[in-house]
Amino acid sequence: MASADMPVERTMFVRKATGLVKGWSVFDAFIYSAFAINLMALGFGYAFTTTAFLPKGALIAAIILSGLFIVFEVLVYASMIAVMPRAGGDYVWQTRVFGGGVGFVLAATGWWFILWHWVPIYAQILCVEVLQPLLTILGFTGTSAFHADWWPYSTTDGNGIFVASLITAGIATAVVAMGMRTYARVQKWCFYGGMLGLVIMLGIFLTHSKSDFITAYNTSAHNLYGVKGDAYHGLISASDKAGTSTYPGFGDFPFKETFLLLPFMVFYNLWPNWGATLYGEVRGASDFRKNIYAMGGALVFTTIVVVLTFAAMAHAMGFETYGIMSSAYWAYFTAPLAVFPYPGTLAAFFYQSELVQVVLILLLSLWFFGWAGSVFLSSTRMIFAAAFDRVLPEWAAKVDDRTHAPIGALALMLLPAIPISALYAYSTKFYSYTLDATLVIAITYFGTTLAAIALPWRKPEIYRASPIAKYEVAGIPLVTLSGLVFGGFLAFCLVKWFFDDAYFVNNYDSKIYMLALYVLALVVYVISRVMRRREGIDLARINSEIPVE
């Protein structure tokens, strides 16, 4: 699929081949996708608590239904990877199908600029799922520096979340710089350890009753948080008065209300394709089925584990209790204890041994640490691909001789992320600018979905030579059909995020700020095109070719 004229190719691209190596197996890609659709960090770390905002929707049904729509995203991305298994993913596909300007602007904004803003978002999850529970268990409570309530954004002066952001950025930089093979080993250790913690947590829930939970909740509320009296029944009573005690459970499916929950659910499961920019470094990526095994397998696996987790929690504490705790956390009513309803923390309540509690939280924390590197890893390959195409400076396409990691591209992620994290931590105004952080990435995915729909007609020679050309439904290319279904679903989510206040991202300042990021990407591309033209390099011609890996 690359240009047959190799001397011409060498003058167009930075060098003959990318210099990246195929350091990952399909199983490594599966683990990366499973961490991206992170049931603990993104699901229980945020998305599932939003049942408090739309309590008439059935959370379990919404999780399953959203997963069914995301299957079509998997088909779209598995197809595009099989056609062009190149480092850069969305950037490469969009620039080759639609042209350099459109592709660069969408990919640079959605994979580069916006991921600077995700560092403090990752850090917030580090705070509420790891640092706060551990420090509370160990007795370091209160808002003093480095104590439990010093860390999260909402309860501090900003120092905590900034330090947590630096920790997150440091972890991501370290594991990405070590290269793909080392990254694969690290994420395997985290995956196996995190799964062990998850199994232990499920066992705790399944071997305790609701009366056990009430006792454990009251004991922990008193011992860990200093709450006096019957904290559990105080929580339920406050919820009853506020009218937030009824949540549809297993088997319920109020269609309209459940469908409205879906734009919240994709905050957790929109990401099986997070490794799409890396597939130039995955062995067997040209095999359509292997890509489905990696991404689709992670989606199915995660969805099943989420449902099992909720079933175990329902056994131990009642399904509605999770929704009630979520409402208390989001301040829909005042409760004796409004602890973040993280399942790891709730499971730890059943034991008064600090050692048992700490070990459980540390094992479950591996779901965060195995995921943390993803805030930079995928983005570096988009930056690398653009530099390899000569859109960005050539030093951003240089790879380390030993690790084969693009260190220049990594620097373009790390260095801007630090001041962005500081603004997030210390400016409530800037914090509001980041509310559309998911929306921007979704727009990039929407661009790739449109490219997938158009691929058989825009690039027929590439499509016919690809392994996906044989897959059709009623004469319609599967890649096109999948794109239409997923594109329709994504369009629904985008409309709700843009115009419906219920999702808390319909913020005018955030829209203007995100628009400014698109303008910045356009300016970078225009300047680059003018400069390269003066050097006798035609970026449009480069974007018509597919680089050699």
N, C-alpha and C positions, 0 to 999 in steps of 0.2 A: 504493500500500500504506500510505501515511501516512494519518493521520486526515484526513477531509474537513473537519472543523470547525476551521479554522485559528485562530480566536480562542481556542478551548479549548486547542489545541496550544501556543499562545504562553504560556499561563499554566502549563501543565504543565512544559514543557522550559525550559531556561535562556534560550533565544531561539528565534526562528522557524526558523533553519537553523544548521548546525554552524559554518559559516565556513571549513571545510576546502575545499580545491580538488582537482580531479582532476589531479594533477601527474604521474602515472605512466601509461605505456603498458603493454600486456600484456608487452612485451619487458622492461621495467623490472622487472615482477613476476617474470618468468622468472629474471632475473639474481639478484634477491633470494632466490628459492627455491634457486637453485644455490649461492649462498653459504651459505644456511642448512643445506643438505645438504652440508656442506663436506668434500670428499674429503681435502683436505690438513689442515685444522684439526681436524675431528672424526673423520675416518676414520683417516688416518695419524697424527693427533695423539693418538689414544687407542684408538678402538674396535677397529681391526684388530690391535693388539698383544695384545688379550685372547685371541687364539688360544692364547697361552701358558697360559691358565687351563684351557682345555678343548681340549687338543691333538688329541683324537681326532675332533673335528668338522672338516668340510671348509670352510675359510674362504671360498673362492670360491663354493661352492654356497650358503653361508649368506648371502653378500652378495646373490646373485641371488634366493634364495627370500624373504628379508626384503623385498626390493624389490617382489616380486609382491604381498605382503600390503599394503605401503604404497600400492599402486595403489588399493586400496579406501578408504584414508584420503583420497587425492586426490579420489575420487568423492564421498565424504561432504562434504568441505569445498568442492569446486567447486559442489555442489548447494546447500549452505547459503548460500554467497556469492551465488549467482544468485537465491535467494529473498529474501535480505535483504542487499544489498551496502552495508553500513553500517560506519562506523568503530567499532571495538570488537569485531567478530568474535564470538568465543566468548561474550563477555559479553552482547552483544545477543541472540544466538540462545538462549542458555540462559535469560535472564531473560524472553524473550517466550514460550518454550515451557513452562518449568517455574515461572516466577515469580521475583521479585526476590531473595529470600533465597538460594535455592539457586544461582542464576546468579552473584550477586555473590560469594558465598563461594568458589565454585570458581574463578571468573575472577580475582578479586583475589589469591588465594593463588598460582594458577598463572601469572599474567601480571605480577603486581606484586611481591608480597613475595619470591617465590622468585628473581626475576631480580636482586635485590640480591646474592644469593649467587653468581650466575653471573659476576659481574665478576672475582673472583679465579680462577675456573675458566678464563675466557677468558685471563686474565693468565698462567696457568701454560702455556698453549699458546704465547703470545707468547714466553715464556722458552725453551722447549725447541725451538721451530721457527725463531725469529728471533734472539733476543739471544744465546743460548748458542753456536749455530753461528758467528755473525758474530764474536763476541769471541774464540772459540777460533781461528778462521782468522787473526785479526789479532794473535794472540799474547797476548791478555789472559786467561790461564788462571789457575785457582786460585779461592780463596774470598774474596779481598780485595774490598772494596767496589767494585761496578760491574764486577767481573771475571766470567768465564763461570759459575763455580759459585756465585756469590753470589746469582743470581736465583731458581732454582726453589725451591719450598717444601720439598722433601724434603732439601735439602743446605745450607740456610742457617739463620740465626737469625730469619728472617722479614722482615727489612728489604727484601730483594730482591723478594719476591712482593708486598709492600705497595706498593713503588714501581711495580712492573709493573701493579698494579691501578689505581693513580692514573693511569698512562699510558693504560690501557685505558678507564677512565671518562672521561678527558679527551677522547680521540678520539671516543668515542660521543656525548658531550655536544655537541662541536663540530659534527659532521656532522648530528646530528638538529636542532640549533638552526637550521641554515642552511636547513631546509625540504626538502620532498620533491623539488623539481626539482633542487636542488643535490646532494642525496643521490644522486639517480639518475645525475647526471653523474660523481660521485666513484666510485660502484660500477662504472660502465661502464669508467672508466679502470683501476680495479683488476682487473676481470674480464679485460679485454683483455691487460693486462700479466701477470696471473697465468697466463692461457692460454699466452702466449708462453713464460714460464718453464717451464710444464708440458711444452710441445712440445720445448723444449731438453732438459729432463731425460729425456724419453722417448727422444730421439735419442741422448743419451749412453749410456743403458742398451742400446739396440739396436745400437750400433756398438762395443760392447766385449764381450769374452768373460769367462768365469768366471775364467780364469787372469789376465786383466787386473785383475779385481776383487780377487783374492787379493793381487796385487802392490800395487794401489792401497790396499787396506785396511791392509796391513802398513806401507807407507810413511807413510800418514796417521796410523796408530796411533803410530808413532815420532815423526814431525815435529810433530803437533798435540797428542798426548796423553802423549808421553814414555814410551810402552810399548816395552820392549826385547824382542828376539827375534821369533819367528813368532807374532804375535798372532792371525792367522786360524786356524791349525791348533790353537793353544791354546784358542780359542773352541770349535771343533768337538770337540776332545778332551774338554773339560769338559762339553759338552752330551751327548756319548756316555755318559760316566760317570754323568751325572744321569738318563739315559733320556729326554731331551727332544729327540731329533734327528729324530723322524719326525712329519711333518705331512701329512695328505691334501692333494693338490694339485688341479690342473685335471683334471676328469673323475671325481674321486672324490665319492661322496655317501653316506656312512654316515648313514642317515636320522635315527636317534634322536640321535646325537652332534651332527650338524649342526643339528638343530632346537633343541638346547640352546644353541647359539651365538647364536640369533636375538635373545634379550633383550640381548645385547651389541651386536649389529649396529644395533639401533634407536637406540643412543646416537649413531649417525652419521646414519641416514637417516629418522628419525621426523619430520623438520622441513620437508618441502616446503610445509606449511601455515603456516609461521612468519609469512608476510605476511598471514594471514587477517584480522587486525585492521585492516589498511591498505586493504582493498579499497573502502572508501568514497572513496578517493582514486585509484583505478585506473579509467581510461577503459575502458568496455565490460565492467565487472565483472558486469553482469546477464546476460551471455552465458555460459551453462554451458560451452560448448565452449572459449571463450577461457580460462576458468579452468583447464580441464584442460590446455590448451596451456602455460600458465604453470607450474603446479605439476607436472603429470605430465611435461611436457617436461623440467623440471629434474631430476626423479627418474630418468628414462630416460637422459638425458645423463650425469648423474653416475655412474650404475651402469656404463654402458659405459666411461667414462673410467677408473673404478677398475679394472675387469677388464683393460683395456689396460695400465694402469700395472703391475699385478701381472705380466702377461705379459712386459712389457719387463724388469722386475726379475728375473723367473725366468730370462730369457735371459742376463742379465749376471752373476747371482750365485747362481742356483739358488733355487727357490721355498722350500725348507725353511730356507734361511739366514735369511729374514725371521723365521720362527717362532723359530729358535734365538736370534737377537738379541733378540727380544721377551722370551724366557724369561730371558736374561741380564740384561736391563734390570730386569725385575721380581724379580730376585734368586733365581731358582729354582736357580741354581748360580753359582759364582764363576768369572769369566772374566778374562783379561788386560785386556780392554776391554769395558765394558758401556755403550756409547754408545746413546742413544735412537735407535731404527731409523727415523729420519725420512728418507724417500727423497731429499729435497733434499741433506741432509748426505752421504748415501751416494753420490749422483751427483757431488757436489763432490770426493769422494775421488779421482776419476779424473784430476784436474788439480792440479798443484802451484802453478799461478799464483794468487796471492791475488786478483788482479783478477777472473779468471774465476770463482773460488769465490764472491767477494762479490757479483758481479753476479747469479749464479744464485740465491743465497739471497735477495737483495733482490727479484728478480722473483717468486719463489715466496712471499715474505712478503706480497705483495699479496693472497693468499688469506686472510690474517689481517686485513689492514687494510681490505679490502672487506667483511669480515664483522663487524668489531668494533662498528659502529654498531647492529647488530641486537640487542645486549644491552639497549638502551634503546628503540629506535624502535618496535617492535611494542607494547611495554608502555605507552608513552605514550598510544596510542590506546585501550587498555582503560580507563586512568585517565580520559582525556578523556570517553569515552562514559558512564562512571559519573557524572562530574561534570555532564555534559549532562543526565542523568536526575535530577539533584539529589541523588544518593546521597552524593556527595563535595562539598566546597565549590565554589562556582561559579567561583572564580578558577582552579581546575584545568581548567576548560573554556575559558578565554580563549586566543585564538590571536593571535600576532603579526600585525599588519596587513600587514607586508611579506613575511614568509616563510610565513605561515599555519601556523607550528609552535606546538603547545601548550606554551608555556614553563613554565607552572605544573605541568603533568603531568610535564614533563622534570625539574623540580626535585624532584618526589616520587620520581623514580628515582635521581637523582644523590646527593642529600644523605644518604639512609640507606645507600647503597651504600658510602660511605667508611668509616664505623665498622664496618660488616659486614666489609669487606675487612681492616680492622685486626684484628678478632677472628680471622678466618680465618688471617691471617699469623702472629699471635703466640700463638695458643692451639691446642694440638693437640687439646684437648677440643672446642673449637668446630669445628675442621676436621672432626671426625667427625660433627658435627651436619648437615653439608651433603651427606652421602653419598646422601641420597634426593632430591637436587635434580632429577634427571630424572624420578623417580617422580611428583613433585607435578605437573609439567607434563603428564605422561601421564594423570593423573587428570582434569585439566581437559579434555584431548582426549576422554577417555572420556565425560565429561558431555555434550560436544557430539555425540558419536556416539549417545548415548541420545536426545538431542533430535532428531537426524536420523531415527532409527528411528521415533520417535513423531510426527514432524511431520505426516504426512498425516492423522492422527486427532486430535491435540491442536489443530492450527491448520488445519483443512481449507479454510477460505476463503482463507487465504494460500497454501497449497500449490496449490490448484486454479488460482489466478490466476498462478502462477509458471511460468517456462519449463521447469521440470523435471517438470511434471505428466505430460507425454507419454511419459516414459521409464519403462517397466515391463519386468519379466521374468516371464513366466508369470503375469501379473496382479498381481505384487508390485511396488510402487514401487521404482525403482532406488535411491533414497536410503535406503530401509529395508533392502533387501537388502545394499547396500554397508556400511551400518552394522552389520548382523549379522555380516558376515565380519570387518570390521576390529575391531569390538568384541570378538569372540571371540579374535582374535589379541592384542589389547591386554590383555585379561583374563589370557591365558596369561602374558604378560610381567610383568604386575603381580603375579601370584601367585608367579612365580619370584623377583622382586625382593624381595617381602615375606618369603618363607619359605626361600629357598635360599641358603646361605652362599657358594655358588660365585660369586655375582655381586658380592660385597663391598659390598652396600648394605643387607643385612639387619642393620641396626645399631639396637639398642633406643633409644639416646640420640637418634639421628637421627629415628626414628619419633615419639618424644615431642616433639621440637623442631618437627617439621613439623606435628604435631597442634596444637601451640600456635599456629602461624601460621594454621591454619584457625579456631581459636577467636578469634584477633585479628580476622580478617575478619568473623566473625559479630558480634563486639562492635561493630565499626565500623558494620555494617549496622543493627543494632538501635538504636544511638544515633541514627543518621541518621534512621531511620524515626520514632522518637519525636519528634525535633526537628522534622522536616518536618510531622508530624501536628499539632503545636502551631501551626505556621504555616499550617495549613489545606491542606497539600499531601498528596495520597494517592500514595505511591510505587507502590502496587499498580496504581493506575490508569495511572500513567506507564508501567509495565512492560507494559501491554496495548497500548500504541501503538508505532508505529515512527517514529523521528524523520526529519525531512527533512534531506537532506545539503546 
